[in-house]
Amino acid sequence: MTRMTLFGVPGWGSTIAEAMLEVAGQPYDFVDVAGFDQPGPARARLIEVNPLAQVPALLLADGTVMTETAAIALHLADIVPEAPLAPPPGAPERPRFLRWLVWMVANVYPTFTYGDYPARWSKDAAGLVESTLAWRKQLWRQFEPEVGAPHVLGARLSALDIYVAAMVHWRPRREWFDAQTPRVAAAADAALANPAIARVMARNFRG
């Protein structure tokens, strides 16, 4: 195997990993596993790579499996340090980057894990959807004053900008971000000045 293989679904969390790969200039093949959340061939194929049946799952050229977008971001930053994915060790922005990268996946992401499939976790599915959305909004409001300009870290583009560029398309949707967290919305727009990020967002969020 000479190329990486990304297992994902257009518009899902794999969009973030896809943009990271593009920004890092890494060749890869994309395997669309739409429908993986239901029994069937797509789910079976994904489980071969990631037993949690979650996207993204990245199969490296040597056969190593990587999951979790934060881990993928740090790995790509290691192998392509010149790519604008992470401030290098010793850079003044590094601690903030690490904090908010882990914060994003440890706090915001789980609201989708539970809110998108509420019946798996609660007998009160509607209540869980409502509560996870409310908590997600609160998290974004917490993040808002931490966002610099033009990018999350200020002058430096990073993987954090890829996260926000994708996630403003998800609930509570772009109109809410424009009204409630304009700094987040502006950083999402600024990320699109990078052609690789713009290309990925365009093909994942058509219309």
Order of alpha helices (4+ residues) and beta strands (2+ residues): beta-alpha-beta-alpha-beta-beta-alpha-alpha-alpha-alpha-alpha-alpha-alpha-alpha
